[in-house]
Amino acid sequence: MIDTTTTTPQIESLTGGRRRILIVDDDPEARALMRMALAPDGHEIIEAGDGLAALRIAHEMRPDLIVLDIEMPLMDGWLTCQRIREVWDTPIIMVTAVAQLEARVKGLGIGADDYVAKPWDIDELRARVQAVLKRADRRPFLERPVRYSDDHLTVDLATREVSVAGEEVALTPIEFGLLRYLVQHPNQPVPSSELLREVWGESYNDAEATLRVHLHHLRRKIEPNPRRPFYVKTERGVGYRFQTRE
């Protein structure tokens, strides 16, 4: 069963609406300052001290906006942003230590909506938060499946856990990336070129043999019978399709 519990958030006006904002920073003092800056606008502020905690809290509490520091232990802001974008379309403002062009370009390239540079100004931070929330009001919330489960296979995109017959299965990052993208497009053909572009990037758009090898390994790990795959079906002349059990 495909779970699309990423329900559309209730959109409220900026003048009277109460939004839930997740602040992610390993420095408690920095989180406290940001809370003091944003709380007067009526927002509900929640916090995480590292990227791993941010993913868990985002899954459980579905914030309307994430303010994400880059320099953090365990999982930095770059990787945290990428992991969030795999599952949610929640607006993200990156916090950079310096206003370097490369950092800004990288953040926007991996899915961030805006950035602020340290040391940030309170009025600028509040203005950027309001602007990003306002833009989010005007775009449809991207609802993606976050979990697939049946009596054989379970795929949780939020926690990145995959289990077969109740036993956890270890997938490589490439294998998980392929499975993630297919699960997010259930029961529909996905062109090989699209899979390559989404998982490897533009430079691999012709590496069909590489794709086949990784899908072969993925099938060996998740299929009841890899020689007759049920979940990852080949669409001849097109690509592949993730088939669900009704």
N, C-alpha and C positions, 0 to 999 in steps of 0.2 A: 504494500500500500504506500503510495506516494503521500507524504505529509507536507502540505503547504501551509503550515501554521504561522508563516511569516505574514500575519494578517495586516491589512492596511492600517497604519496608525491613524488615530483621530486627529484631524488637522484643525487647529484653533488659530485665531487671529493673534498677531504679535502683541497687540495692545492689551488683550485680556487673557491670552492663552497661557497655559502652564505646560512647559516642555520639559522633558527628561533629558539631561545632558550628562554624558559619561566623560569624566576627566581622567586621562591615563598618563601618569607620570610617576617615576620611582622616587621623586623627592616630595615628602609630605608637606614641606613648607610651600613648594610651588603649587601643589594641589590646593592648599588652604588659601593662598592668594587668589587663585583662579575662582575658587568657590565664593570668596568675598566679592570678587568683581562681578560674577554672573548671578548670584542669588538674589540681589535686589530687583532684578527684572522679573522675578516671580518664577524662575525656572526651578525644577527639582534637580538637585545635583547629586550624582552618584560618582564613586571613585574606584580606580583600580591602580595598583602599584606596579604592575608589569603587564606585558602583552598577553601572557597566558591567562592571567586573571581577567583582562579586558575581554577576551573571547568568551570566557565563561559567563561573565556578567552581561555581555551583549546578548548572548543566547537566552539568558534567563529573564532579562528586564527590558529588552528591546528599546534602547534609547532613541530619541529623535535626532540626536547629534552626538558625535564623538570628537573630543578635542584630544589629540594624540601627540605626545612627545616622541621624538625620534631616538634620543640616546637613553636606552634602558637595558637592564640586564635580562637574561633569560630569552627574551624575544624583543628585538628592537622595533621601532615604529614602522620601519619600511615593511618588515615581514608581517607585523600585526595588521597593517593596512591591507596587504595582499590577502591575508587570511579572511579578513572581514569582507572584502570584495568578492571572495569566492561564494559567499552565502547571502550577504545582505547589501542593499543599496543605501544604507544609512549614511547621511552626509558626514564627512570627515574633514576637520581642520587640523593640519599638521603644525606642530610647534618646532621651529628650527632654532638651533643655537646661534646661527649667523644667517644673515640674509644673502646667502650665496645663490647665484642663479642656478647652478647645477642641482642643488638641493630642492629648489622650488620646482624645477622641471621634472626631476625624478618623482617627487611627491605627486604632482599632477598626473604624471604618466602612469602611475600605478593605481590611480583612482581617487586621490584626495580631491576635495572640492575647493579648498583654499589653504592658506598658510598664514601664520604669524611668526615674526622673528623675536627671539629673546634679545634684550629685555623688552617685553611687550608693554604697550600702553593700555591702560584700562579702557579708555574710550574707544581705541581702535579694536581691541578684542571684542567688546560688546557690539560694535558696529559690524564686525565681520561675522559674528555669531548670528545676529539678526538678518544680515544679508543672505547667509547660507540657508537659514531656516525659511526665509521668504522665497528663495529660489526653489527649495524643496517643496513648498506648497504648490508651485505651479507645474511640477512634473509628477507623473504617475509613479506611485511606489512600485518598485520592481519586485514582484513576488516570485520567488524561486523555490522549488522543492528543497527542503533542508534535511529530509530523512526519507529513506525507503526501507520498508521492512516487510518480509513475508516469513513463512515457516523455514526457509533455508538461508536467505541472505538478508543482512541488515547493514545499511550504509547510513552513517550519521555524518553529514557534512560539517556540522557545527563543531563536533568534537574530533572529526577526522578518524573515527573508529569504524572498522569494517569487521563483521563477524559472519562466519559460515557455520550453520548448524549449531549456533550458540558458542562457537569458539572464535576468539579474536584472530584475525588474519593480518599479517604484516605486509603492507604494500609499499613499494618504492614511491618516492614523490611523483615520478612520471606515471606510474600505474594508477595512483590515487587521482592525479590530475585528469587522466583519461576517464576514469570511472565517474568522477565528480561531474565532468561536463556532460557525459552521456545521461547520468541520472537527472541532471537539470533540464534535459530535453527528452523526457520519456516517450517511448512509442512513436518516435518520429525519426526519419533518416537524418543523420548528421554527415555531411560531406567529409571525406578524408582530409581535404585541404583545410577545412574549418577546424578539425581536431588538431591538426599539426600547428596551425596558427595560434590557437588558444593555449595549447600546452607547451609548445616549444618556442613559438615566436615566428615572425615573418621569414627568417632565414631558412626555416625547415619546411617550407610549403611544398617541396617536391620529394621529401624523404619518405616515400610510401613504404619502402622496405623496413625502415626504422619503426614506423607505426605498427606494421604487422607483427614485428617481433615482440614489441611491448604488449600488444593486445593478446598475443599468444600466451605470454607469461601471466597476464591478468586472468585470462580464462582458466588457466590451470589452477589458480588460487580460489576462484569464486564459483565456477560452474559445477553443477552436479556431475556432468559428463562433458569434459572439455572438447572431446571429439565431436559432440553434437551440442554446441552451446545453446543454452536457453536465453540467457540474459543479454549477452553481447552478440547480436546478430549481424551478419554481413549483408549489406545491401549492395548487390552486385552493380558495378558501374557508378555507384554513388558514394558509399562509405559504410557507416555502421549505425546500429540502432539499439537502444537499451529497451528491452521488452520487460514489462511488468506482469506480475501474476494478478489477475483480476480477483 
